Amino acid sequence: MKEKDNLLVREVAHSIKGAPANLSFENIHNLSKDIEKTGNTRDMPGEHNQLDKMRVEFEKVTTFVKTL
């Protein structure tokens, strides 16, 4: 990934991580923290795996919210 992409990923992950913590969505919160940390180190080999996990967790939350 390009350096500016790393910065964008870090910023988005940072923005995302607060709300899930407030709502007790720990998996999303922890993944956001991990992605932000990875973005800070600019060492992104596992980033795609983390993003795939994040998509799965968001789908779970979306499915749950629709049942409310």
Secondary structure as UniProt FT lines:
FT   HELIX           3..22
FT   TURN            23..24
FT   HELIX           26..41
FT   TURN            45..46
FT   HELIX           47..66
//
